[in-house]
C-alpha cells in the first residue's frame, strides 16, 4: 500500500498548457504529482455511481461540466 498523501496544493497553470481549469499538486511524502480537476471530478462520479458518496443531482453535474473541461454524461 502506498503512503498516504501528506499535502495538497493548488497551482496556477498557463492557459496554453492544457484544458484543465485547475491542477492540484499532491505529495505522498516522497514524490509530487499533479491531478487535474477533471480527473478529480471523474473519480467523484465513479464514487457516486458505486454508492461511496450520496447521489449528486444532474443539475449540479451540468453546472460543473459548464465550468470545466470535464464532460458530463448522464
Backbone bond lengths (Angstrom), bond angles and torsions (degrees), N, CA, C in turn:
res aa  C-N    CA-C-N  psi(-1)  N-CA   C-N-CA  omega(-1)  CA-C   N-CA-C  phi
1 X - - - 1.441 - - 1.522 109.44 -
2 X 1.323 115.83 137.68 1.459 120.09 -179.33 1.528 110.63 -74.78
3 X 1.319 115.21 157.16 1.462 120.69 177.36 1.518 109.99 -65.49
4 X 1.321 117.51 149.00 1.466 119.60 178.82 1.528 111.29 -64.90
5 X 1.304 115.65 153.69 1.459 120.93 177.47 1.523 108.12 -71.83
6 X 1.327 116.54 124.26 1.458 120.38 -174.44 1.518 113.67 -94.66
7 X 1.336 117.79 -18.14 1.460 119.22 -177.78 1.521 110.15 -154.38
8 X 1.316 115.13 146.53 1.464 121.70 174.59 1.519 106.94 -133.56
9 X 1.324 116.81 129.28 1.452 120.89 177.54 1.513 109.56 -133.26
10 X 1.313 116.61 151.03 1.464 120.75 176.36 1.516 107.49 -98.34
11 X 1.324 115.83 136.38 1.447 119.77 179.39 1.517 109.77 -120.88
12 X 1.288 116.01 153.75 1.465 121.72 173.89 1.516 108.14 -80.64
13 X 1.321 117.11 142.11 1.452 121.00 175.32 1.514 109.02 -128.30
14 X 1.294 116.00 152.10 1.459 120.10 177.70 1.519 108.97 -72.83
15 X 1.339 116.72 141.07 1.464 121.02 -179.97 1.517 112.16 -58.06
16 X 1.321 117.96 -34.45 1.461 120.22 -178.95 1.528 112.72 -78.05
17 X 1.337 116.18 -7.69 1.468 120.90 -178.32 1.518 111.96 -67.70
18 X 1.303 116.66 -48.77 1.467 121.07 -177.26 1.520 108.86 -166.71
19 X 1.331 116.36 179.43 1.457 121.06 -177.10 1.521 113.69 -86.65
20 X 1.300 118.63 -5.79 1.457 121.39 -175.26 1.518 111.68 -69.39
21 X 1.317 115.73 140.70 1.461 120.69 177.65 1.524 111.45 -80.57
22 X 1.313 117.75 -21.94 1.464 121.92 177.91 1.525 108.36 -156.96
23 X 1.301 115.11 147.95 1.455 121.61 175.13 1.515 107.07 -127.72
24 X 1.322 115.92 132.34 1.454 121.61 179.37 1.516 108.10 -107.15
25 X 1.318 115.79 131.49 1.457 120.91 178.11 1.517 106.80 -99.09
26 X 1.316 115.79 119.54 1.452 121.91 -179.05 1.517 109.36 -108.19
27 X 1.321 115.51 151.45 1.458 120.99 -179.75 1.512 107.99 -130.63
28 X 1.324 116.93 125.93 1.461 120.67 -179.89 1.527 112.28 -97.58
29 X 1.315 116.60 17.85 1.451 121.15 179.88 1.512 113.03 102.02
30 X 1.331 116.54 -23.63 1.460 119.21 178.35 1.521 112.97 -133.53
31 X 1.315 117.52 -23.58 1.457 120.94 -178.23 1.521 111.18 -132.96
32 X 1.330 115.49 145.86 1.462 121.93 170.50 1.517 107.86 -97.43
33 X 1.332 116.65 142.57 1.454 120.49 173.47 1.517 108.40 -148.37
34 X 1.327 115.54 153.19 1.461 121.38 -175.08 1.523 110.57 -104.08
35 X 1.337 114.70 141.76 1.464 121.88 175.79 1.514 106.95 -131.96
36 X 1.323 116.49 127.72 1.462 120.05 -179.62 1.525 110.90 -78.07
37 X 1.316 115.75 157.11 1.462 121.19 175.52 1.526 110.11 -57.58
38 X 1.325 116.48 -39.00 1.454 120.01 -179.66 1.535 111.77 -63.09
39 X 1.318 117.62 -36.14 1.469 121.12 176.93 1.525 110.04 -66.82
40 X 1.315 116.58 -41.87 1.465 120.44 178.21 1.529 110.38 -63.16
41 X 1.335 117.15 -41.58 1.464 120.37 178.10 1.525 111.33 -64.30
42 X 1.331 116.97 -40.38 1.458 120.41 177.94 1.533 110.16 -62.51
43 X 1.320 116.84 -40.45 1.468 120.75 177.60 1.527 110.62 -65.56
44 X 1.315 117.00 -40.06 1.460 121.42 177.85 1.525 110.54 -61.61
45 X 1.330 117.06 -42.15 1.465 121.74 179.09 1.527 110.39 -63.86
46 X 1.309 117.42 -42.01 1.467 120.82 177.75 1.526 110.24 -63.48
47 X 1.330 117.23 -43.19 1.465 121.01 178.28 1.527 110.54 -61.11
48 X 1.325 116.89 -40.02 1.463 121.39 177.14 1.536 110.21 -63.01
49 X 1.316 117.24 -48.29 1.462 122.24 -177.99 1.528 112.55 -61.64
50 X 1.329 116.92 -29.21 1.463 121.38 -178.81 1.527 112.66 -95.63
51 X 1.346 116.73 5.13 1.454 120.70 175.46 1.513 115.64 79.92
52 X 1.327 117.81 15.28 1.462 120.92 -179.77 1.525 112.43 -80.72
53 X 1.325 116.91 -19.45 1.466 123.05 175.05 1.522 107.56 -134.59
54 X 1.341 117.37 157.56 1.470 118.99 176.63 1.529 110.55 -63.45
55 X 1.325 116.97 152.14 1.466 119.89 179.55 1.529 112.37 -61.14
56 X 1.318 115.00 140.68 1.465 121.90 172.65 1.529 106.35 -104.24
57 X 1.324 117.18 142.36 1.467 117.74 -174.39 1.525 111.78 -75.33
58 X 1.336 114.42 158.99 1.459 121.60 -176.80 1.520 111.85 -61.39
59 X 1.332 117.28 -31.69 1.466 120.17 178.93 1.533 110.19 -62.36
60 X 1.332 117.38 -43.01 1.465 121.13 179.18 1.524 110.01 -62.19
61 X 1.338 116.64 -47.58 1.459 119.66 179.27 1.520 111.11 -59.74
62 X 1.337 116.55 -39.92 1.466 120.48 178.24 1.516 112.29 -63.06
63 X 1.340 116.48 -42.29 1.475 120.34 177.54 1.522 110.69 -61.61
64 X 1.321 116.57 -44.00 1.466 120.75 179.92 1.529 110.16 -62.61
65 X 1.320 116.72 -44.62 1.464 120.72 -179.51 1.527 111.25 -62.10
66 X 1.329 117.48 -34.30 1.469 121.07 179.34 1.526 112.80 -71.41
67 X 1.328 117.47 -19.58 1.464 121.36 -177.20 1.526 113.58 -106.63
68 X 1.325 116.43 1.17 1.460 120.04 -179.22 1.526 109.33 -137.86
69 X 1.307 115.45 177.06 1.458 120.80 176.74 1.529 111.25 -86.59
70 X 1.342 116.52 0.00 1.467 121.03 -178.71 1.514 109.87 -71.88
71 X 1.307 116.48 139.53 1.466 122.19 -179.51 1.519 109.65 -99.69
72 X 1.329 116.14 117.63 1.461 121.55 178.20 1.516 109.72 -91.13
73 X 1.330 115.40 130.20 1.471 121.13 177.09 1.521 107.48 -125.38
74 X 1.341 116.71 101.91 1.479 119.89 -177.94 1.526 112.54 -61.47
